[in-house]
Amino acid sequence: MNKVMTRTVQLRPAGRPPGRRDSRRPGAPASRRPLTPPAAPPGPRPTDLFAERLLAVLSGRRPVHWMLRHTAGHAYDDLARLAERGPLRARGSDPVVRDIGYYVPRAGALEVFARIAAGDRLRALAFRLEQGADLRWRCTAVEMGGPHGPRDPRAPYDD
């Protein structure tokens, strides 16, 4: 004969963690109950933040020098060169980030790729972020794919 095993589970009252007693007095009005502040939402990820910053510069909504303190190395020169061409200036609608992803090659470094919709065109944006000793993220490389193609890495910086 088959035997069915059952187990009784005791449920805890909702709203209290296990092992803690309710510190409120019985019958206290609801306005006197201790309130816990809601958890603060997490801040924007550096990948999303920098994608929006680069988008603002490449679309002409912000000047290139706005990114000066957020870049390191040749990234500022590359960004200035890209912004001159105005690759994301579309008539009628502002460009938007459609999709974004990243790869972590090592701790403190992110290689980010994004799809940008500008008007009826879809463009590719790639950039690298590195975290400095001050724990701030800085863009160290930026490239834009599309009709002009990415910058040739062997090309000199002086056009």
OpenMM code with the backbone's topology and positions (N, CA, C; nanometers):
from openmm import Vec3, app, unit

residues = "MET ASN LYS VAL MET THR ARG THR VAL GLN LEU ARG PRO ALA GLY ARG PRO PRO GLY ARG ARG ASP SER ARG ARG PRO GLY ALA PRO ALA SER ARG ARG PRO LEU THR PRO PRO ALA ALA PRO PRO GLY PRO ARG PRO THR ASP LEU PHE ALA GLU ARG LEU LEU ALA VAL LEU SER GLY ARG ARG PRO VAL HIS TRP MET LEU ARG HIS THR ALA GLY HIS ALA TYR ASP ASP LEU ALA ARG LEU ALA GLU ARG GLY PRO LEU ARG ALA ARG GLY SER ASP PRO VAL VAL ARG ASP ILE GLY TYR TYR VAL PRO ARG ALA GLY ALA LEU GLU VAL PHE ALA ARG ILE ALA ALA GLY ASP ARG LEU ARG ALA LEU ALA PHE ARG LEU GLU GLN GLY ALA ASP LEU ARG TRP ARG CYS THR ALA VAL GLU MET GLY GLY PRO HIS GLY PRO ARG ASP PRO ARG ALA PRO TYR ASP ASP".split()
positions = [
    Vec3(0.0835, -0.1161, 0.0000),
    Vec3(0.0000, 0.0000, 0.0000),
    Vec3(0.0890, 0.1238, 0.0000),
    Vec3(0.0534, 0.2240, -0.0819),
    Vec3(0.1293, 0.3488, -0.0907),
    Vec3(0.0923, 0.4411, 0.0228),
    Vec3(0.1921, 0.5041, 0.0788),
    Vec3(0.1711, 0.5949, 0.1897),
    Vec3(0.1947, 0.7380, 0.1423),
    Vec3(0.1053, 0.8292, 0.1685),
    Vec3(0.1175, 0.9702, 0.1313),
    Vec3(0.1703, 1.0455, 0.2520),
    Vec3(0.2792, 1.1206, 0.2308),
    Vec3(0.3394, 1.1981, 0.3392),
    Vec3(0.2906, 1.3421, 0.3281),
    Vec3(0.2521, 1.4002, 0.4373),
    Vec3(0.2127, 1.5411, 0.4408),
    Vec3(0.2930, 1.6116, 0.5481),
    Vec3(0.3082, 1.7406, 0.5312),
    Vec3(0.3839, 1.8193, 0.6262),
    Vec3(0.3055, 1.9448, 0.6583),
    Vec3(0.3013, 1.9806, 0.7824),
    Vec3(0.2319, 2.1012, 0.8236),
    Vec3(0.3314, 2.2156, 0.8274),
    Vec3(0.2954, 2.3278, 0.7661),
    Vec3(0.3808, 2.4460, 0.7629),
    Vec3(0.3113, 2.5552, 0.8404),
    Vec3(0.3834, 2.6153, 0.9331),
    Vec3(0.3247, 2.7244, 1.0103),
    Vec3(0.3583, 2.8555, 0.9400),
    Vec3(0.2566, 2.9334, 0.9123),
    Vec3(0.2747, 3.0601, 0.8430),
    Vec3(0.2960, 3.1727, 0.9434),
    Vec3(0.3880, 3.2663, 0.9089),
    Vec3(0.4116, 3.3839, 0.9913),
    Vec3(0.3167, 3.4943, 0.9485),
    Vec3(0.2804, 3.5826, 1.0425),
    Vec3(0.1964, 3.6953, 1.0029),
    Vec3(0.2701, 3.7822, 0.9010),
    Vec3(0.1982, 3.8333, 0.8042),
    Vec3(0.2582, 3.9174, 0.6997),
    Vec3(0.3045, 4.0494, 0.7583),
    Vec3(0.4104, 4.1060, 0.7024),
    Vec3(0.4570, 4.2383, 0.7406),
    Vec3(0.5641, 4.2400, 0.8469),
    Vec3(0.5969, 4.1278, 0.9074),
    Vec3(0.7025, 4.1258, 1.0088),
    Vec3(0.8084, 4.0246, 0.9692),
    Vec3(0.9349, 4.0600, 0.9823),
    Vec3(1.0396, 3.9624, 0.9564),
    Vec3(1.0387, 3.8555, 1.0659),
    Vec3(1.0912, 3.7368, 1.0377),
    Vec3(1.0915, 3.6318, 1.1390),
    Vec3(1.1745, 3.6732, 1.2604),
    Vec3(1.1255, 3.6404, 1.3798),
    Vec3(1.1992, 3.6657, 1.5018),
    Vec3(1.1872, 3.8077, 1.5561),
    Vec3(1.1134, 3.8954, 1.4901),
    Vec3(1.0996, 4.0327, 1.5377),
    Vec3(0.9608, 4.0524, 1.5935),
    Vec3(0.9536, 4.1283, 1.6969),
    Vec3(0.8237, 4.1566, 1.7576),
    Vec3(0.7727, 4.2892, 1.7053),
    Vec3(0.6446, 4.3032, 1.7062),
    Vec3(0.5816, 4.4277, 1.6637),
    Vec3(0.6030, 4.5316, 1.7733),
    Vec3(0.6717, 4.6430, 1.7386),
    Vec3(0.7038, 4.7451, 1.8388),
    Vec3(0.5889, 4.8437, 1.8608),
    Vec3(0.4867, 4.8339, 1.7816),
    Vec3(0.3735, 4.9254, 1.7982),
    Vec3(0.2861, 4.8789, 1.9137),
    Vec3(0.2288, 4.9744, 1.9786),
    Vec3(0.1340, 4.9391, 2.0848),
    Vec3(0.0050, 4.8905, 2.0213),
    Vec3(-0.0568, 4.7928, 2.0822),
    Vec3(-0.1866, 4.7489, 2.0283),
    Vec3(-0.2851, 4.8649, 2.0371),
    Vec3(-0.3545, 4.8855, 1.9304),
    Vec3(-0.4574, 4.9892, 1.9280),
    Vec3(-0.4037, 5.1277, 1.8972),
    Vec3(-0.2749, 5.1422, 1.8656),
    Vec3(-0.2201, 5.2747, 1.8316),
    Vec3(-0.2778, 5.3184, 1.6978),
    Vec3(-0.3073, 5.4480, 1.6844),
    Vec3(-0.3616, 5.4947, 1.5563),
    Vec3(-0.2606, 5.4740, 1.4430),
    Vec3(-0.3127, 5.4593, 1.3240),
    Vec3(-0.2278, 5.4320, 1.2082),
    Vec3(-0.1276, 5.5435, 1.1836),
    Vec3(-0.1611, 5.6682, 1.2181),
    Vec3(-0.0704, 5.7790, 1.1923),
    Vec3(0.0531, 5.7743, 1.2809),
    Vec3(0.0499, 5.7001, 1.3911),
    Vec3(0.1646, 5.6922, 1.4808),
    Vec3(0.2551, 5.5736, 1.4503),
    Vec3(0.2187, 5.4939, 1.3572),
    Vec3(0.3003, 5.3773, 1.3252),
    Vec3(0.4315, 5.4232, 1.2625),
    Vec3(0.5410, 5.3586, 1.2983),
    Vec3(0.6691, 5.3980, 1.2372),
    Vec3(0.6664, 5.3680, 1.0881),
    Vec3(0.7127, 5.4630, 1.0104),
    Vec3(0.7160, 5.4477, 0.8654),
    Vec3(0.8588, 5.4224, 0.8203),
    Vec3(0.8735, 5.3351, 0.7270),
    Vec3(1.0048, 5.3141, 0.6673),
    Vec3(1.0050, 5.3839, 0.5324),
    Vec3(1.1097, 5.4612, 0.5049),
    Vec3(1.1130, 5.5317, 0.3764),
    Vec3(1.1267, 5.4321, 0.2626),
    Vec3(1.0688, 5.4640, 0.1468),
    Vec3(1.0833, 5.3733, 0.0332),
    Vec3(1.2287, 5.3694, -0.0124),
    Vec3(1.2689, 5.2571, -0.0648),
    Vec3(1.4061, 5.2423, -0.1135),
    Vec3(1.4292, 5.3371, -0.2304),
    Vec3(1.5434, 5.4023, -0.2294),
    Vec3(1.5770, 5.4945, -0.3391),
    Vec3(1.6037, 5.4130, -0.4652),
    Vec3(1.5517, 5.4591, -0.5785),
    Vec3(1.5774, 5.3848, -0.7021),
    Vec3(1.7256, 5.3934, -0.7368),
    Vec3(1.7798, 5.2881, -0.7953),
    Vec3(1.9216, 5.2922, -0.8305),
    Vec3(1.9449, 5.3989, -0.9374),
    Vec3(2.0610, 5.4592, -0.9342),
    Vec3(2.0949, 5.5631, -1.0321),
    Vec3(2.1112, 5.5049, -1.1711),
    Vec3(2.1208, 5.5906, -1.2705),
    Vec3(2.1376, 5.5396, -1.4070),
    Vec3(2.2729, 5.4696, -1.4216),
    Vec3(2.2752, 5.3679, -1.5034),
    Vec3(2.3996, 5.2954, -1.5287),
    Vec3(2.4927, 5.3842, -1.6100),
    Vec3(2.6233, 5.3717, -1.5929),
    Vec3(2.7150, 5.4560, -1.6695),
    Vec3(2.7013, 5.4337, -1.8199),
    Vec3(2.6657, 5.3132, -1.8614),
    Vec3(2.6485, 5.2858, -2.0042),
    Vec3(2.5366, 5.3710, -2.0624),
    Vec3(2.4234, 5.3760, -1.9931),
    Vec3(2.3091, 5.4541, -2.0405),
    Vec3(2.3386, 5.6038, -2.0345),
    Vec3(2.4017, 5.6463, -1.9273),
    Vec3(2.4336, 5.7872, -1.9083),
    Vec3(2.5258, 5.8374, -2.0186),
    Vec3(2.6318, 5.7637, -2.0485),
    Vec3(2.7254, 5.8070, -2.1521),
    Vec3(2.6655, 5.7966, -2.2913),
    Vec3(2.5810, 5.6982, -2.3158),
    Vec3(2.5153, 5.6892, -2.4467),
    Vec3(2.4318, 5.8147, -2.4703),
    Vec3(2.3592, 5.8591, -2.3688),
    Vec3(2.2776, 5.9805, -2.3825),
    Vec3(2.3654, 6.1044, -2.3985),
    Vec3(2.4762, 6.1104, -2.3260),
    Vec3(2.5675, 6.2254, -2.3377),
    Vec3(2.6266, 6.2333, -2.4774),
    Vec3(2.6749, 6.1188, -2.5274),
    Vec3(2.7327, 6.1172, -2.6620),
    Vec3(2.6277, 6.1505, -2.7666),
    Vec3(2.5083, 6.1016, -2.7472),
    Vec3(2.3982, 6.1304, -2.8388),
    Vec3(2.3687, 6.2798, -2.8432),
    Vec3(2.3712, 6.3455, -2.7282),
    Vec3(2.3456, 6.4895, -2.7231),
    Vec3(2.4512, 6.5672, -2.8008),
    Vec3(2.5764, 6.5257, -2.7930),
    Vec3(2.6839, 6.5948, -2.8650),
    Vec3(2.6767, 6.5652, -3.0147),
    Vec3(2.6591, 6.4387, -3.0510),
    Vec3(2.6589, 6.4012, -3.1923),
    Vec3(2.5347, 6.4478, -3.2664),
    Vec3(2.4298, 6.4826, -3.1931),
    Vec3(2.3091, 6.5349, -3.2590),
    Vec3(2.3096, 6.6882, -3.2627),
    Vec3(2.4088, 6.7508, -3.1990),
    Vec3(2.4179, 6.8961, -3.2004),
    Vec3(2.3401, 6.9632, -3.0884),
    Vec3(2.2794, 6.8868, -2.9990),
    Vec3(2.2049, 6.9481, -2.8879),
    Vec3(2.2976, 7.0033, -2.7809),
    Vec3(2.4193, 6.9521, -2.7726),
    Vec3(2.5192, 7.0001, -2.6767),
    Vec3(2.6506, 7.0233, -2.7501),
    Vec3(2.7309, 7.1202, -2.7041),
    Vec3(2.8622, 7.1420, -2.7675),
    Vec3(2.9607, 7.0320, -2.7269),
    Vec3(3.0614, 7.0121, -2.8071),
    Vec3(3.1589, 6.9063, -2.7820),
    Vec3(3.2313, 6.9284, -2.6495),
    Vec3(3.2625, 7.0530, -2.6161),
    Vec3(3.3382, 7.0783, -2.4930),
    Vec3(3.2613, 7.0369, -2.3672),
    Vec3(3.1315, 7.0130, -2.3801),
    Vec3(3.0508, 6.9637, -2.2684),
    Vec3(3.1020, 6.8278, -2.2207),
    Vec3(3.1678, 6.7530, -2.3094),
    Vec3(3.2189, 6.6196, -2.2758),
    Vec3(3.3658, 6.6215, -2.2349),
    Vec3(3.4266, 6.7361, -2.2273),
    Vec3(3.5699, 6.7446, -2.1990),
    Vec3(3.6083, 6.6746, -2.0691),
    Vec3(3.5368, 6.6984, -1.9627),
    Vec3(3.5721, 6.6356, -1.8344),
    Vec3(3.5246, 6.4908, -1.8231),
    Vec3(3.4506, 6.4444, -1.9235),
    Vec3(3.3998, 6.3067, -1.9222),
    Vec3(3.4759, 6.2166, -2.0188),
    Vec3(3.5846, 6.2679, -2.0771),
    Vec3(3.6630, 6.1897, -2.1725),
    Vec3(3.8087, 6.1844, -2.1278),
    Vec3(3.8825, 6.0903, -2.1850),
    Vec3(4.0260, 6.0770, -2.1575),
    Vec3(4.0938, 6.0278, -2.2847),
    Vec3(4.2180, 6.0647, -2.3012),
    Vec3(4.2945, 6.0186, -2.4166),
    Vec3(4.2433, 6.0801, -2.5463),
    Vec3(4.2425, 5.9986, -2.6520),
    Vec3(4.2024, 6.0452, -2.7855),
    Vec3(4.0510, 6.0531, -2.8034),
    Vec3(3.9753, 6.0120, -2.7041),
    Vec3(3.8291, 6.0092, -2.7187),
    Vec3(3.7726, 6.1478, -2.7476),
    Vec3(3.8255, 6.2511, -2.6842),
    Vec3(3.7735, 6.3858, -2.7076),
    Vec3(3.8005, 6.4285, -2.8517),
    Vec3(3.9201, 6.3994, -2.9028),
    Vec3(3.9532, 6.4337, -3.0424),
    Vec3(3.8630, 6.3581, -3.1395),
    Vec3(3.8418, 6.2300, -3.1120),
    Vec3(3.7537, 6.1501, -3.1975),
    Vec3(3.6112, 6.2038, -3.1943),
    Vec3(3.5653, 6.2395, -3.0763),
    Vec3(3.4303, 6.2932, -3.0620),
    Vec3(3.4159, 6.4262, -3.1350),
    Vec3(3.5152, 6.5119, -3.1237),
    Vec3(3.5114, 6.6413, -3.1938),
    Vec3(3.5065, 6.6203, -3.3448),
    Vec3(3.5857, 6.5256, -3.3946),
    Vec3(3.5885, 6.4960, -3.5382),
    Vec3(3.4524, 6.4410, -3.5841),
    Vec3(3.3939, 6.3541, -3.5042),
    Vec3(3.2623, 6.2994, -3.5386),
    Vec3(3.1549, 6.4073, -3.5347),
    Vec3(3.1593, 6.4920, -3.4344),
    Vec3(3.0566, 6.5955, -3.4186),
    Vec3(3.0597, 6.6969, -3.5322),
    Vec3(3.1781, 6.7207, -3.5904),
    Vec3(3.1882, 6.8126, -3.7049),
    Vec3(3.1004, 6.7665, -3.8201),
    Vec3(3.0964, 6.6358, -3.8410),
    Vec3(3.0157, 6.5805, -3.9506),
    Vec3(2.8666, 6.5816, -3.9179),
    Vec3(2.8331, 6.5917, -3.7892),
    Vec3(2.6923, 6.5907, -3.7493),
    Vec3(2.6205, 6.4651, -3.7909),
    Vec3(2.6733, 6.3466, -3.7546),
    Vec3(2.6151, 6.2219, -3.8045),
    Vec3(2.4734, 6.1927, -3.7560),
    Vec3(2.4316, 6.2546, -3.6476),
    Vec3(2.2989, 6.2239, -3.5946),
    Vec3(2.2024, 6.3404, -3.6044),
    Vec3(2.2344, 6.4388, -3.6841),
    Vec3(2.1414, 6.5507, -3.7024),
    Vec3(2.0376, 6.5085, -3.8049),
    Vec3(1.9218, 6.4745, -3.7560),
    Vec3(1.8121, 6.4316, -3.8431),
    Vec3(1.7038, 6.5379, -3.8404),
    Vec3(1.6453, 6.5606, -3.9526),
    Vec3(1.5383, 6.6591, -3.9588),
    Vec3(1.4074, 6.5965, -3.9155),
    Vec3(1.3366, 6.6679, -3.8298),
    Vec3(1.2049, 6.6226, -3.7894),
    Vec3(1.1996, 6.5518, -3.6553),
    Vec3(1.2998, 6.4712, -3.6235),
    Vec3(1.2935, 6.3990, -3.4961),
    Vec3(1.4325, 6.3908, -3.4339),
    Vec3(1.4349, 6.3887, -3.3017),
    Vec3(1.5606, 6.3739, -3.2296),
    Vec3(1.6034, 6.2282, -3.2312),
    Vec3(1.7335, 6.2026, -3.2402),
    Vec3(1.7797, 6.0637, -3.2350),
    Vec3(1.7577, 6.0051, -3.0961),
    Vec3(1.7341, 5.8755, -3.0915),
    Vec3(1.7102, 5.8065, -2.9645),
    Vec3(1.7900, 5.6769, -2.9610),
    Vec3(1.8247, 5.6341, -2.8397),
    Vec3(1.8926, 5.5064, -2.8205),
    Vec3(1.7870, 5.3973, -2.8271),
    Vec3(1.8009, 5.3060, -2.9231),
    Vec3(1.7044, 5.1967, -2.9383),
    Vec3(1.7435, 5.0745, -2.8566),
    Vec3(1.8734, 5.0473, -2.8510),
    Vec3(1.9210, 4.9273, -2.7834),
    Vec3(2.0624, 4.9554, -2.7360),
    Vec3(2.0989, 4.8987, -2.6227),
    Vec3(2.2327, 4.9200, -2.5687),
    Vec3(2.2792, 4.7928, -2.5006),
    Vec3(2.4060, 4.7651, -2.5119),
    Vec3(2.4654, 4.6486, -2.4472),
    Vec3(2.6105, 4.6778, -2.4156),
    Vec3(2.6718, 4.5899, -2.3393),
    Vec3(2.8118, 4.6126, -2.3043),
    Vec3(2.8828, 4.4820, -2.2762),
    Vec3(3.0131, 4.4910, -2.2804),
    Vec3(3.1020, 4.3792, -2.2511),
    Vec3(3.2025, 4.4280, -2.1471),
    Vec3(3.2345, 4.3446, -2.0504),
    Vec3(3.3292, 4.3814, -1.9451),
    Vec3(3.4611, 4.3083, -1.9727),
    Vec3(3.5594, 4.3747, -2.0369),
    Vec3(3.6859, 4.3076, -2.0659),
    Vec3(3.7721, 4.2874, -1.9411),
    Vec3(3.7569, 4.3743, -1.8436),
    Vec3(3.8285, 4.3640, -1.7163),
    Vec3(3.7564, 4.4519, -1.6154),
    Vec3(3.7907, 4.4380, -1.4896),
    Vec3(3.7288, 4.5206, -1.3857),
    Vec3(3.7630, 4.6674, -1.4119),
    Vec3(3.6623, 4.7529, -1.4065),
    Vec3(3.6831, 4.8961, -1.4280),
    Vec3(3.6841, 4.9387, -1.5730),
    Vec3(3.6420, 4.8518, -1.6633),
    Vec3(3.6367, 4.8858, -1.8056),
    Vec3(3.5111, 4.8257, -1.8677),
    Vec3(3.4452, 4.9030, -1.9521),
    Vec3(3.3251, 4.8577, -2.0225),
    Vec3(3.3378, 4.8934, -2.1701),
    Vec3(3.3072, 4.8007, -2.2565),
    Vec3(3.2987, 4.8281, -2.3994),
    Vec3(3.1509, 4.8248, -2.4346),
    Vec3(3.1004, 4.9373, -2.4798),
    Vec3(2.9573, 4.9572, -2.4954),
    Vec3(2.9222, 4.9711, -2.6433),
    Vec3(2.8091, 4.9149, -2.6810),
    Vec3(2.7573, 4.9305, -2.8166),
    Vec3(2.6110, 4.9716, -2.8062),
    Vec3(2.5701, 5.0576, -2.8976),
    Vec3(2.4319, 5.1064, -2.8950),
    Vec3(2.3809, 5.1214, -3.0374),
    Vec3(2.2521, 5.0961, -3.0541),
    Vec3(2.1838, 5.1233, -3.1808),
    Vec3(2.1088, 5.2535, -3.1643),
    Vec3(2.1334, 5.3457, -3.2554),
    Vec3(2.0743, 5.4792, -3.2492),
    Vec3(1.9816, 5.4973, -3.3687),
    Vec3(1.8576, 5.5353, -3.3414),
    Vec3(1.7632, 5.5661, -3.4487),
    Vec3(1.7642, 5.7168, -3.4688),
    Vec3(1.7999, 5.7579, -3.5905),
    Vec3(1.8029, 5.8996, -3.6264),
    Vec3(1.7168, 5.9161, -3.7520),
    Vec3(1.5963, 5.9677, -3.7324),
    Vec3(1.5025, 5.9755, -3.8444),
    Vec3(1.4639, 5.8350, -3.8865),
    Vec3(1.4791, 5.8042, -4.0144),
    Vec3(1.4458, 5.6700, -4.0631),
    Vec3(1.5706, 5.5818, -4.0747),
    Vec3(1.6825, 5.6274, -4.0173),
    Vec3(1.8077, 5.5530, -4.0250),
    Vec3(1.8450, 5.4939, -3.8900),
    Vec3(1.9148, 5.3833, -3.8954),
    Vec3(1.9652, 5.3185, -3.7756),
    Vec3(2.1172, 5.3228, -3.7829),
    Vec3(2.1805, 5.3734, -3.6782),
    Vec3(2.3256, 5.3885, -3.6754),
    Vec3(2.3826, 5.3084, -3.5597),
    Vec3(2.5119, 5.2795, -3.5667),
    Vec3(2.5809, 5.2070, -3.4600),
    Vec3(2.6769, 5.3021, -3.3894),
    Vec3(2.6757, 5.2961, -3.2579),
    Vec3(2.7652, 5.3769, -3.1753),
    Vec3(2.8387, 5.2822, -3.0824),
    Vec3(2.9704, 5.2935, -3.0787),
    Vec3(3.0503, 5.2112, -2.9885),
    Vec3(3.1417, 5.3035, -2.9099),
    Vec3(3.1560, 5.2749, -2.7808),
    Vec3(3.2466, 5.3538, -2.6985),
    Vec3(3.2984, 5.2695, -2.5839),
    Vec3(3.4102, 5.3136, -2.5294),
    Vec3(3.4730, 5.2429, -2.4173),
    Vec3(3.4728, 5.3340, -2.2962),
    Vec3(3.4373, 5.2787, -2.1813),
    Vec3(3.4393, 5.3520, -2.0553),
    Vec3(3.5419, 5.2879, -1.9633),
    Vec3(3.6182, 5.3729, -1.8942),
    Vec3(3.7130, 5.3229, -1.7956),
    Vec3(3.6933, 5.4008, -1.6664),
    Vec3(3.7016, 5.3291, -1.5577),
    Vec3(3.6829, 5.3902, -1.4265),
    Vec3(3.8190, 5.4304, -1.3723),
    Vec3(3.8305, 5.5588, -1.3345),
    Vec3(3.9570, 5.6099, -1.2843),
    Vec3(3.9752, 5.5819, -1.1368),
    Vec3(4.0893, 5.6253, -1.0847),
    Vec3(4.1197, 5.6075, -0.9425),
    Vec3(4.0195, 5.6811, -0.8547),
    Vec3(3.9582, 5.7873, -0.9096),
    Vec3(3.8564, 5.8634, -0.8355),
    Vec3(3.7175, 5.8002, -0.8468),
    Vec3(3.7095, 5.6809, -0.9085),
    Vec3(3.5865, 5.6025, -0.9277),
    Vec3(3.4884, 5.6668, -1.0249),
    Vec3(3.5318, 5.7680, -1.0993),
    Vec3(3.4465, 5.8278, -1.2019),
    Vec3(3.4714, 5.7567, -1.3344),
    Vec3(3.3644, 5.7395, -1.4105),
    Vec3(3.3746, 5.6774, -1.5420),
    Vec3(3.4086, 5.7837, -1.6441),
    Vec3(3.4991, 5.7500, -1.7363),
    Vec3(3.5356, 5.8404, -1.8453),
    Vec3(3.5363, 5.7627, -1.9762),
    Vec3(3.4968, 5.8304, -2.0808),
    Vec3(3.4957, 5.7709, -2.2136),
    Vec3(3.6385, 5.7784, -2.2689),
    Vec3(3.6940, 5.6652, -2.3106),
    Vec3(3.8306, 5.6629, -2.3619),
    Vec3(3.8375, 5.6327, -2.5114),
    Vec3(3.7261, 5.5973, -2.5723),
    Vec3(3.7207, 5.5729, -2.7163),
    Vec3(3.5760, 5.5844, -2.7619),
    Vec3(3.5575, 5.6365, -2.8834),
    Vec3(3.4226, 5.6470, -2.9397),
    Vec3(3.4312, 5.6301, -3.0907),
    Vec3(3.3395, 5.5529, -3.1458),
    Vec3(3.3301, 5.5313, -3.2898),
    Vec3(3.1844, 5.5270, -3.3297),
    Vec3(3.1603, 5.5688, -3.4530),
    Vec3(3.0241, 5.5701, -3.5063),
    Vec3(3.0248, 5.4962, -3.6382),
    Vec3(2.9353, 5.4011, -3.6536),
    Vec3(2.9232, 5.3291, -3.7785),
    Vec3(2.8030, 5.3807, -3.8557),
    Vec3(2.8084, 5.3699, -3.9854),
    Vec3(2.6984, 5.4178, -4.0680),
    Vec3(2.7503, 5.4497, -4.2064),
    Vec3(2.6921, 5.5502, -4.2735),
    Vec3(2.7338, 5.5805, -4.4102),
    Vec3(2.8808, 5.6192, -4.4225),
    Vec3(2.9353, 5.6874, -4.3201),
    Vec3(3.0751, 5.7262, -4.3264),
    Vec3(3.1653, 5.6137, -4.2790),
    Vec3(3.1089, 5.5159, -4.2101),
    Vec3(3.1862, 5.4041, -4.1580),
    Vec3(3.2674, 5.4451, -4.0374),
    Vec3(3.3256, 5.3480, -3.9706),
    Vec3(3.4077, 5.3808, -3.8538),
    Vec3(3.5385, 5.4450, -3.8974),
    Vec3(3.6012, 5.5155, -3.8059),
    Vec3(3.7297, 5.5785, -3.8327),
    Vec3(3.8353, 5.4699, -3.8493),
    Vec3(3.9229, 5.4855, -3.9476),
    Vec3(4.0321, 5.3916, -3.9692),
    Vec3(4.1330, 5.4093, -3.8564),
    Vec3(4.1591, 5.3043, -3.7750),
    Vec3(4.2497, 5.3202, -3.6614),
    Vec3(4.3926, 5.3523, -3.7031),
    Vec3(4.4296, 5.3229, -3.8302),
    Vec3(4.5656, 5.3527, -3.8774),
    Vec3(4.5762, 5.4950, -3.9283),
    Vec3(4.4635, 5.5632, -3.9455),
    Vec3(4.4675, 5.6996, -3.9997),
    Vec3(4.5252, 5.7939, -3.8961),
    Vec3(4.6039, 5.8917, -3.9399),
    Vec3(4.6580, 5.9894, -3.8447),
    Vec3(4.5480, 6.0769, -3.7882),
    Vec3(4.5724, 6.1327, -3.6707),
    Vec3(4.4728, 6.2179, -3.6085),
    Vec3(4.4637, 6.3552, -3.6734),
    Vec3(4.5655, 6.3937, -3.7472),
    Vec3(4.5626, 6.5242, -3.8161),
    Vec3(4.5084, 6.5035, -3.9562),
    Vec3(4.3837, 6.5446, -3.9795),
    Vec3(4.3210, 6.5283, -4.1126),
    Vec3(4.3687, 6.6356, -4.2062),
] * unit.nanometer
topology = app.Topology()
chain = topology.addChain("A")
for resn in residues:
    res = topology.addResidue(resn, chain)
    for name in ("N", "CA", "C"):
        topology.addAtom(name, app.Element.getBySymbol(name[0]), res)
